[in-house]
Amino acid sequence: MTLLREGLLQDVGVVVVGAAAGDVAGEPPTVAGAVEGACGRLGARVCQLQVPVEHSTPPAEEETEAAMEQLLAGAGRTDMLVVDMAALFAAHSHGASRTALMASMQECWEVTRALVNRAFLAPGQPGRVVYLAPAPNAGEHAGAVCSALENLGRTLSVEWSRHQVTVVTVAPGEGADEEELATLVGYLASPAGAYFSGCLLDLRGAGKGSAFTSLRFLS
């Protein structure tokens, strides 16, 4: 069943950030590709930024800034940033240490700041940020990453509300389907998605094909 109409995201610019495939053990993560496919089918212009990760050390801040500037120079208008934290978390020591937690969150903040400053705040343009948290079974500190993203999202939603920049965190369940997550991102990029900010869309209690089980807003 098609949930979102064709052309819904016509001319919407989406940037998806993940880890370079070679940085993740086993099969490369497919969420970024699924988001690109789902949003592209709805008419969006999608660009991917694959962050190179070496062990538990995030790239230098200057490298992230330069990579984002280069990407945005050729991307045109950007309306949404999607950060695949499952991929970043897995790439940092495969999520097996507190260092992975700290390094992946640092990288998340740096790519967020780099894009929001250039694409939203500087031109005075509204924008949206979506954080895709790792599933509960993604590593020892996956739950802590999700909580940290929820906190970050709520804080930034307040800080940037006057700039019409919204921030949402999505918490997938253990059996999360990449296509369902990508469809949810497409919905959040649509006009209806403007109503969500400072909240956690919690899928951790939902089975495959289910809607999110709870929605927590900033109190």
N, C-alpha and C positions, 0 to 999 in steps of 0.2 A: 504494500500500500504506500502510495506517495503522500507524505505528510506536508511537504512544502512545495508550493507551486513553482513551476518553471519561470525563471527570470526574476525571482523574488529579490536576489542580491545583485541585480544588474548594476555594473560599475562600482560596486563596493570593493574596496581594497583591503585585503587581509594578509597579514604577515604571520607566518607560523614559525616558531623557534623550537628547535629540538637539538639533539646531539648527533654528531656525525656517526653514521652507521658503524664505522670501524671501531668506535669507542665503546660499543655495547657488546657484552658477551652474548653468544648464542645468536638467535635471529634478531635482526635489527627491528626496532620498534616501528609499528605501522600507523600509529595514530596521526602523525603529521601528514603522511600520504593520504590517509582516509579523509582528513579535514580538507586537504587540497582538492581531492576528488569531489567531495560532497558540496563544498562551497563553489567550486568551479562549475559544477553542473547547474547550480542555481544562478550562474551569471557573474559570480565574483571574480576579481583578479587576485590570484593568490601567489605569494612569493614565500619561499622557504629560506630560513637561515639556519644552517647546521653548525652548531658551535663545536669546535674541536676541543676535546677534553683529554688531558694527560694525567692519568692516575687520579689523585684527589685534588689537583690544583686547577682552579678555573683559569681561563685566559686572563691576561693582564687587562685592566680596565681600558687602557688605551686601545688594545686590540679589539675589544668588544665594540667600543665607540666607533672605531674605523670601519669595522665590518658592517655595522648597522648603517652608518652614513653612506657607504657604498651601495648597500642594498636599497635604501630608500631613494637614492639618486635615480635609480632606474625603475622604481616601482610605481611612480606616480602617486596620486592621492591615496593615503592609507587611512582606513576607518577602524580597523580592529587589529589588536595584537593577541595571538594565541600562543601560550607558552606550554609546551609539552614537558611538564616536570617529571613525568615517569621516565622519559628518555634521559633527561639531565641527571636525575637521581641514580639511575642504573649505570650511567657512564662513570660517575664518581665512585670508584672502588666498588661498583656493583651494589651500592646501597648497604654495605656491610659495616659501616662505622659511623661514629658521630662526625668524623671529618667529611664524609660523603654528604651528610645532612647539611653541614655548614657551607660546604663548597657549592652544592647545588642551589641552596637558597641565595647565596651571594651572587651567583651567575644569574639567577632569576631576577633579582633586583636590578642588576646592572643592565640586562637587556631591556627590562621594563623602562628604566630611567632613560636609556639611550633613545628608545623609540618614542616614548611619550613626549620628551622634551622637543624632539625634532618634528614629529608628525602631528602632534596635538597642541601642545602649549605654545610653541613658537609661532605657528600660523594662526593661533586662536581658533582651532577647529575642534569640535566635539569628537570623542573617540571612545572605544571600548577595549577593555582588557579582560581576557579569559585565561584563568590558570587551570590546567588539567592536572590534578594531583595524581600521584601513583596509587595503585590499588593497595588494599591492606596487606596482601601477600607479596608485595614487590620488594620487601627487604625489612630488616630489623627495625629501622627507623621510619618506615613509610608513613605510619600514623602521625609521627611527629612532623613530618614534612607537610602532611595535609593540614594539620592544625596551624602550622606556621604560615601556610598559604592563606588559610582562612583569616588569620590575624592580619597579615599583610594586606589582603584584599579589603578588609573592613577599614583599616587605617587609611589606605590610599583613596577609598571611595569618599571618605570624609574630606581628606586633604584636597582632592581634585574635583569635588562636586561643583564648586564655583566655576570650573572650567568645562563643565558638562562631559567629564570623563568618568565612565562607569567601570567598576571592577567586580568580577564574579569569579568564584572558585567552584570547580566541579570535582566532587569526590566519587570516583568510580568504585563499583563493587569488585569482588574478586573475579567474577566471571564477565567483566565488562567487555562489551562488543565494540570494536573500534568504529564500526559504521554507525552504531547508535550514538556514540560520543560525538562523532563528526556531524551527525544530523542535529544534535543538540547545539553544537557550536553554530551551525547554520541558522538555527532558530534565534540564538542570541545575537547573531549579526543582523537579523531582520528588524523591521520597525518595532515589532513586539518585544524584542530583546532590550529595548531602551528602558523598560520598566524595572529591570533587575540591576541592582547595584548594592555592594556591601553585604552580599549574601552567599551562602553555601548551598549549592544544589547537591543534595546527598543521595547517591545511588547505592550506598554500601549495603542497604538491606533489600535491594531489589534484584529480582532474577532477570535473566535475559528477556528482552522485550517489554520490560516493565518501566513505568514512569518513575521519576525520582521519588524516594520514600519520604523525604522531609526537605523543607526549605527553611533555612535559618536566616533571618534578617538581622541587621545591626539594630540593637536595642537602644 
